[in-house]
Amino acid sequence: MFDYKFRRGDRSVTGTRLFLIPSMINEFERMYSAFLKKKEESADMGALLAWCKKEVPEVFEMHQLERPEDLKMIERYTSMYGLDPGSSESRVLEKAKDMGLI
């Protein structure tokens, strides 16, 4: 956070009094929370990809599945074409919902 905040300009961190400023603490907590959420989402996506490779590898032939945004596209594709619940796309979406990615 300090590198981001004090990268440019004439200000620099020279002591610990900075930790007494509530706005700095709030900003740090916000940035750290976003980092943890992104890290957790990445780990969950990796687990989903591993499950897909094992259970429904045919989904990779039709769709690009690398990021959580790709799940949204598959969800739109499934609703647009009215695919049945037994299709590989529907199974992937069901697993993603169980994991909390959607």
Chimera marker file (.cmm) of the C-alpha trace (Angstrom):
<marker_set name="trace">
<marker id="1" x="0.000" y="0.000" z="0.000" r="1" g="1" b="0" radius="0.5"/>
<marker id="2" x="2.827" y="2.392" z="0.807" r="1" g="1" b="0" radius="0.5"/>
<marker id="3" x="4.442" y="1.856" z="-2.557" r="1" g="1" b="0" radius="0.5"/>
<marker id="4" x="1.102" y="2.612" z="-4.214" r="1" g="1" b="0" radius="0.5"/>
<marker id="5" x="0.289" y="5.638" z="-2.081" r="1" g="1" b="0" radius="0.5"/>
<marker id="6" x="3.695" y="7.287" z="-1.740" r="1" g="1" b="0" radius="0.5"/>
<marker id="7" x="5.294" y="6.317" z="-5.040" r="1" g="1" b="0" radius="0.5"/>
<marker id="8" x="5.362" y="9.836" z="-6.411" r="1" g="1" b="0" radius="0.5"/>
<marker id="9" x="5.564" y="13.239" z="-4.864" r="1" g="1" b="0" radius="0.5"/>
<marker id="10" x="7.450" y="14.729" z="-1.996" r="1" g="1" b="0" radius="0.5"/>
<marker id="11" x="5.738" y="12.658" z="0.726" r="1" g="1" b="0" radius="0.5"/>
<marker id="12" x="7.333" y="9.558" z="2.189" r="1" g="1" b="0" radius="0.5"/>
<marker id="13" x="6.856" y="7.260" z="5.151" r="1" g="1" b="0" radius="0.5"/>
<marker id="14" x="9.277" y="8.139" z="7.922" r="1" g="1" b="0" radius="0.5"/>
<marker id="15" x="7.596" y="6.806" z="11.052" r="1" g="1" b="0" radius="0.5"/>
<marker id="16" x="4.838" y="4.712" z="12.564" r="1" g="1" b="0" radius="0.5"/>
<marker id="17" x="2.450" y="7.556" z="13.289" r="1" g="1" b="0" radius="0.5"/>
<marker id="18" x="0.903" y="6.817" z="9.913" r="1" g="1" b="0" radius="0.5"/>
<marker id="19" x="-0.809" y="3.798" z="11.478" r="1" g="1" b="0" radius="0.5"/>
<marker id="20" x="-2.818" y="6.093" z="13.751" r="1" g="1" b="0" radius="0.5"/>
<marker id="21" x="-4.684" y="7.711" z="10.861" r="1" g="1" b="0" radius="0.5"/>
<marker id="22" x="-8.070" y="5.961" z="10.513" r="1" g="1" b="0" radius="0.5"/>
<marker id="23" x="-8.393" y="6.670" z="6.803" r="1" g="1" b="0" radius="0.5"/>
<marker id="24" x="-5.083" y="4.899" z="6.127" r="1" g="1" b="0" radius="0.5"/>
<marker id="25" x="-6.196" y="1.881" z="8.140" r="1" g="1" b="0" radius="0.5"/>
<marker id="26" x="-9.500" y="1.774" z="6.266" r="1" g="1" b="0" radius="0.5"/>
<marker id="27" x="-7.738" y="2.037" z="2.916" r="1" g="1" b="0" radius="0.5"/>
<marker id="28" x="-5.343" y="-0.756" z="3.853" r="1" g="1" b="0" radius="0.5"/>
<marker id="29" x="-8.200" y="-3.009" z="4.976" r="1" g="1" b="0" radius="0.5"/>
<marker id="30" x="-10.086" y="-2.343" z="1.727" r="1" g="1" b="0" radius="0.5"/>
<marker id="31" x="-7.067" y="-3.126" z="-0.438" r="1" g="1" b="0" radius="0.5"/>
<marker id="32" x="-6.158" y="-6.229" z="1.552" r="1" g="1" b="0" radius="0.5"/>
<marker id="33" x="-9.731" y="-7.497" z="1.464" r="1" g="1" b="0" radius="0.5"/>
<marker id="34" x="-9.814" y="-7.124" z="-2.327" r="1" g="1" b="0" radius="0.5"/>
<marker id="35" x="-6.523" y="-9.025" z="-2.561" r="1" g="1" b="0" radius="0.5"/>
<marker id="36" x="-7.816" y="-11.883" z="-0.415" r="1" g="1" b="0" radius="0.5"/>
<marker id="37" x="-11.063" y="-12.097" z="-2.377" r="1" g="1" b="0" radius="0.5"/>
<marker id="38" x="-9.196" y="-12.262" z="-5.682" r="1" g="1" b="0" radius="0.5"/>
<marker id="39" x="-6.834" y="-14.906" z="-4.318" r="1" g="1" b="0" radius="0.5"/>
<marker id="40" x="-9.716" y="-17.034" z="-3.005" r="1" g="1" b="0" radius="0.5"/>
<marker id="41" x="-11.605" y="-16.715" z="-6.285" r="1" g="1" b="0" radius="0.5"/>
<marker id="42" x="-8.515" y="-17.813" z="-8.187" r="1" g="1" b="0" radius="0.5"/>
<marker id="43" x="-8.118" y="-20.912" z="-6.000" r="1" g="1" b="0" radius="0.5"/>
<marker id="44" x="-11.800" y="-21.811" z="-6.431" r="1" g="1" b="0" radius="0.5"/>
<marker id="45" x="-11.542" y="-21.378" z="-10.194" r="1" g="1" b="0" radius="0.5"/>
<marker id="46" x="-8.553" y="-23.726" z="-10.244" r="1" g="1" b="0" radius="0.5"/>
<marker id="47" x="-10.553" y="-26.358" z="-8.366" r="1" g="1" b="0" radius="0.5"/>
<marker id="48" x="-13.457" y="-25.966" z="-10.801" r="1" g="1" b="0" radius="0.5"/>
<marker id="49" x="-11.138" y="-26.338" z="-13.807" r="1" g="1" b="0" radius="0.5"/>
<marker id="50" x="-9.656" y="-29.505" z="-12.320" r="1" g="1" b="0" radius="0.5"/>
<marker id="51" x="-13.155" y="-30.883" z="-11.762" r="1" g="1" b="0" radius="0.5"/>
<marker id="52" x="-14.143" y="-30.010" z="-15.335" r="1" g="1" b="0" radius="0.5"/>
<marker id="53" x="-11.079" y="-31.733" z="-16.806" r="1" g="1" b="0" radius="0.5"/>
<marker id="54" x="-11.966" y="-34.864" z="-14.860" r="1" g="1" b="0" radius="0.5"/>
<marker id="55" x="-15.773" y="-34.928" z="-15.133" r="1" g="1" b="0" radius="0.5"/>
<marker id="56" x="-16.793" y="-32.966" z="-18.270" r="1" g="1" b="0" radius="0.5"/>
<marker id="57" x="-13.751" y="-32.518" z="-20.545" r="1" g="1" b="0" radius="0.5"/>
<marker id="58" x="-16.022" y="-31.996" z="-23.571" r="1" g="1" b="0" radius="0.5"/>
<marker id="59" x="-16.900" y="-28.510" z="-22.319" r="1" g="1" b="0" radius="0.5"/>
<marker id="60" x="-13.385" y="-27.356" z="-23.303" r="1" g="1" b="0" radius="0.5"/>
<marker id="61" x="-14.064" y="-28.307" z="-26.932" r="1" g="1" b="0" radius="0.5"/>
<marker id="62" x="-16.925" y="-25.812" z="-27.185" r="1" g="1" b="0" radius="0.5"/>
<marker id="63" x="-16.003" y="-23.075" z="-24.705" r="1" g="1" b="0" radius="0.5"/>
<marker id="64" x="-13.051" y="-21.181" z="-23.342" r="1" g="1" b="0" radius="0.5"/>
<marker id="65" x="-13.076" y="-21.663" z="-19.596" r="1" g="1" b="0" radius="0.5"/>
<marker id="66" x="-10.259" y="-19.893" z="-17.782" r="1" g="1" b="0" radius="0.5"/>
<marker id="67" x="-11.764" y="-17.060" z="-15.712" r="1" g="1" b="0" radius="0.5"/>
<marker id="68" x="-14.976" y="-16.447" z="-13.752" r="1" g="1" b="0" radius="0.5"/>
<marker id="69" x="-16.170" y="-14.161" z="-16.569" r="1" g="1" b="0" radius="0.5"/>
<marker id="70" x="-16.180" y="-17.210" z="-18.855" r="1" g="1" b="0" radius="0.5"/>
<marker id="71" x="-18.751" y="-18.805" z="-16.564" r="1" g="1" b="0" radius="0.5"/>
<marker id="72" x="-21.066" y="-15.859" z="-17.149" r="1" g="1" b="0" radius="0.5"/>
<marker id="73" x="-20.757" y="-16.370" z="-20.902" r="1" g="1" b="0" radius="0.5"/>
<marker id="74" x="-21.554" y="-20.072" z="-20.564" r="1" g="1" b="0" radius="0.5"/>
<marker id="75" x="-24.538" y="-19.163" z="-18.389" r="1" g="1" b="0" radius="0.5"/>
<marker id="76" x="-25.864" y="-16.824" z="-21.100" r="1" g="1" b="0" radius="0.5"/>
<marker id="77" x="-25.213" y="-19.482" z="-23.756" r="1" g="1" b="0" radius="0.5"/>
<marker id="78" x="-27.155" y="-22.078" z="-21.747" r="1" g="1" b="0" radius="0.5"/>
<marker id="79" x="-30.129" y="-19.789" z="-21.198" r="1" g="1" b="0" radius="0.5"/>
<marker id="80" x="-30.142" y="-18.567" z="-24.809" r="1" g="1" b="0" radius="0.5"/>
<marker id="81" x="-30.217" y="-22.046" z="-26.335" r="1" g="1" b="0" radius="0.5"/>
<marker id="82" x="-32.303" y="-23.639" z="-23.584" r="1" g="1" b="0" radius="0.5"/>
<marker id="83" x="-29.911" y="-26.518" z="-22.944" r="1" g="1" b="0" radius="0.5"/>
<marker id="84" x="-31.167" y="-29.394" z="-20.805" r="1" g="1" b="0" radius="0.5"/>
<marker id="85" x="-29.908" y="-29.853" z="-17.220" r="1" g="1" b="0" radius="0.5"/>
<marker id="86" x="-27.869" y="-32.901" z="-18.229" r="1" g="1" b="0" radius="0.5"/>
<marker id="87" x="-25.679" y="-31.029" z="-20.707" r="1" g="1" b="0" radius="0.5"/>
<marker id="88" x="-22.013" y="-30.499" z="-19.929" r="1" g="1" b="0" radius="0.5"/>
<marker id="89" x="-22.493" y="-26.724" z="-19.758" r="1" g="1" b="0" radius="0.5"/>
<marker id="90" x="-25.317" y="-27.082" z="-17.239" r="1" g="1" b="0" radius="0.5"/>
<marker id="91" x="-23.248" y="-29.446" z="-15.111" r="1" g="1" b="0" radius="0.5"/>
<marker id="92" x="-20.356" y="-26.956" z="-15.066" r="1" g="1" b="0" radius="0.5"/>
<marker id="93" x="-22.698" y="-24.136" z="-14.065" r="1" g="1" b="0" radius="0.5"/>
<marker id="94" x="-24.258" y="-26.255" z="-11.324" r="1" g="1" b="0" radius="0.5"/>
<marker id="95" x="-20.829" y="-27.045" z="-9.891" r="1" g="1" b="0" radius="0.5"/>
<marker id="96" x="-19.795" y="-23.377" z="-10.102" r="1" g="1" b="0" radius="0.5"/>
<marker id="97" x="-22.943" y="-22.383" z="-8.199" r="1" g="1" b="0" radius="0.5"/>
<marker id="98" x="-22.179" y="-24.994" z="-5.534" r="1" g="1" b="0" radius="0.5"/>
<marker id="99" x="-18.684" y="-23.552" z="-5.186" r="1" g="1" b="0" radius="0.5"/>
<marker id="100" x="-20.015" y="-19.988" z="-4.992" r="1" g="1" b="0" radius="0.5"/>
<marker id="101" x="-18.362" y="-18.709" z="-8.162" r="1" g="1" b="0" radius="0.5"/>
<marker id="102" x="-21.641" y="-17.540" z="-9.672" r="1" g="1" b="0" radius="0.5"/>
<link id1="1" id2="2" r="1" g="1" b="0" radius="0.2"/>
<link id1="2" id2="3" r="1" g="1" b="0" radius="0.2"/>
<link id1="3" id2="4" r="1" g="1" b="0" radius="0.2"/>
<link id1="4" id2="5" r="1" g="1" b="0" radius="0.2"/>
<link id1="5" id2="6" r="1" g="1" b="0" radius="0.2"/>
<link id1="6" id2="7" r="1" g="1" b="0" radius="0.2"/>
<link id1="7" id2="8" r="1" g="1" b="0" radius="0.2"/>
<link id1="8" id2="9" r="1" g="1" b="0" radius="0.2"/>
<link id1="9" id2="10" r="1" g="1" b="0" radius="0.2"/>
<link id1="10" id2="11" r="1" g="1" b="0" radius="0.2"/>
<link id1="11" id2="12" r="1" g="1" b="0" radius="0.2"/>
<link id1="12" id2="13" r="1" g="1" b="0" radius="0.2"/>
<link id1="13" id2="14" r="1" g="1" b="0" radius="0.2"/>
<link id1="14" id2="15" r="1" g="1" b="0" radius="0.2"/>
<link id1="15" id2="16" r="1" g="1" b="0" radius="0.2"/>
<link id1="16" id2="17" r="1" g="1" b="0" radius="0.2"/>
<link id1="17" id2="18" r="1" g="1" b="0" radius="0.2"/>
<link id1="18" id2="19" r="1" g="1" b="0" radius="0.2"/>
<link id1="19" id2="20" r="1" g="1" b="0" radius="0.2"/>
<link id1="20" id2="21" r="1" g="1" b="0" radius="0.2"/>
<link id1="21" id2="22" r="1" g="1" b="0" radius="0.2"/>
<link id1="22" id2="23" r="1" g="1" b="0" radius="0.2"/>
<link id1="23" id2="24" r="1" g="1" b="0" radius="0.2"/>
<link id1="24" id2="25" r="1" g="1" b="0" radius="0.2"/>
<link id1="25" id2="26" r="1" g="1" b="0" radius="0.2"/>
<link id1="26" id2="27" r="1" g="1" b="0" radius="0.2"/>
<link id1="27" id2="28" r="1" g="1" b="0" radius="0.2"/>
<link id1="28" id2="29" r="1" g="1" b="0" radius="0.2"/>
<link id1="29" id2="30" r="1" g="1" b="0" radius="0.2"/>
<link id1="30" id2="31" r="1" g="1" b="0" radius="0.2"/>
<link id1="31" id2="32" r="1" g="1" b="0" radius="0.2"/>
<link id1="32" id2="33" r="1" g="1" b="0" radius="0.2"/>
<link id1="33" id2="34" r="1" g="1" b="0" radius="0.2"/>
<link id1="34" id2="35" r="1" g="1" b="0" radius="0.2"/>
<link id1="35" id2="36" r="1" g="1" b="0" radius="0.2"/>
<link id1="36" id2="37" r="1" g="1" b="0" radius="0.2"/>
<link id1="37" id2="38" r="1" g="1" b="0" radius="0.2"/>
<link id1="38" id2="39" r="1" g="1" b="0" radius="0.2"/>
<link id1="39" id2="40" r="1" g="1" b="0" radius="0.2"/>
<link id1="40" id2="41" r="1" g="1" b="0" radius="0.2"/>
<link id1="41" id2="42" r="1" g="1" b="0" radius="0.2"/>
<link id1="42" id2="43" r="1" g="1" b="0" radius="0.2"/>
<link id1="43" id2="44" r="1" g="1" b="0" radius="0.2"/>
<link id1="44" id2="45" r="1" g="1" b="0" radius="0.2"/>
<link id1="45" id2="46" r="1" g="1" b="0" radius="0.2"/>
<link id1="46" id2="47" r="1" g="1" b="0" radius="0.2"/>
<link id1="47" id2="48" r="1" g="1" b="0" radius="0.2"/>
<link id1="48" id2="49" r="1" g="1" b="0" radius="0.2"/>
<link id1="49" id2="50" r="1" g="1" b="0" radius="0.2"/>
<link id1="50" id2="51" r="1" g="1" b="0" radius="0.2"/>
<link id1="51" id2="52" r="1" g="1" b="0" radius="0.2"/>
<link id1="52" id2="53" r="1" g="1" b="0" radius="0.2"/>
<link id1="53" id2="54" r="1" g="1" b="0" radius="0.2"/>
<link id1="54" id2="55" r="1" g="1" b="0" radius="0.2"/>
<link id1="55" id2="56" r="1" g="1" b="0" radius="0.2"/>
<link id1="56" id2="57" r="1" g="1" b="0" radius="0.2"/>
<link id1="57" id2="58" r="1" g="1" b="0" radius="0.2"/>
<link id1="58" id2="59" r="1" g="1" b="0" radius="0.2"/>
<link id1="59" id2="60" r="1" g="1" b="0" radius="0.2"/>
<link id1="60" id2="61" r="1" g="1" b="0" radius="0.2"/>
<link id1="61" id2="62" r="1" g="1" b="0" radius="0.2"/>
<link id1="62" id2="63" r="1" g="1" b="0" radius="0.2"/>
<link id1="63" id2="64" r="1" g="1" b="0" radius="0.2"/>
<link id1="64" id2="65" r="1" g="1" b="0" radius="0.2"/>
<link id1="65" id2="66" r="1" g="1" b="0" radius="0.2"/>
<link id1="66" id2="67" r="1" g="1" b="0" radius="0.2"/>
<link id1="67" id2="68" r="1" g="1" b="0" radius="0.2"/>
<link id1="68" id2="69" r="1" g="1" b="0" radius="0.2"/>
<link id1="69" id2="70" r="1" g="1" b="0" radius="0.2"/>
<link id1="70" id2="71" r="1" g="1" b="0" radius="0.2"/>
<link id1="71" id2="72" r="1" g="1" b="0" radius="0.2"/>
<link id1="72" id2="73" r="1" g="1" b="0" radius="0.2"/>
<link id1="73" id2="74" r="1" g="1" b="0" radius="0.2"/>
<link id1="74" id2="75" r="1" g="1" b="0" radius="0.2"/>
<link id1="75" id2="76" r="1" g="1" b="0" radius="0.2"/>
<link id1="76" id2="77" r="1" g="1" b="0" radius="0.2"/>
<link id1="77" id2="78" r="1" g="1" b="0" radius="0.2"/>
<link id1="78" id2="79" r="1" g="1" b="0" radius="0.2"/>
<link id1="79" id2="80" r="1" g="1" b="0" radius="0.2"/>
<link id1="80" id2="81" r="1" g="1" b="0" radius="0.2"/>
<link id1="81" id2="82" r="1" g="1" b="0" radius="0.2"/>
<link id1="82" id2="83" r="1" g="1" b="0" radius="0.2"/>
<link id1="83" id2="84" r="1" g="1" b="0" radius="0.2"/>
<link id1="84" id2="85" r="1" g="1" b="0" radius="0.2"/>
<link id1="85" id2="86" r="1" g="1" b="0" radius="0.2"/>
<link id1="86" id2="87" r="1" g="1" b="0" radius="0.2"/>
<link id1="87" id2="88" r="1" g="1" b="0" radius="0.2"/>
<link id1="88" id2="89" r="1" g="1" b="0" radius="0.2"/>
<link id1="89" id2="90" r="1" g="1" b="0" radius="0.2"/>
<link id1="90" id2="91" r="1" g="1" b="0" radius="0.2"/>
<link id1="91" id2="92" r="1" g="1" b="0" radius="0.2"/>
<link id1="92" id2="93" r="1" g="1" b="0" radius="0.2"/>
<link id1="93" id2="94" r="1" g="1" b="0" radius="0.2"/>
<link id1="94" id2="95" r="1" g="1" b="0" radius="0.2"/>
<link id1="95" id2="96" r="1" g="1" b="0" radius="0.2"/>
<link id1="96" id2="97" r="1" g="1" b="0" radius="0.2"/>
<link id1="97" id2="98" r="1" g="1" b="0" radius="0.2"/>
<link id1="98" id2="99" r="1" g="1" b="0" radius="0.2"/>
<link id1="99" id2="100" r="1" g="1" b="0" radius="0.2"/>
<link id1="100" id2="101" r="1" g="1" b="0" radius="0.2"/>
<link id1="101" id2="102" r="1" g="1" b="0" radius="0.2"/>
</marker_set>
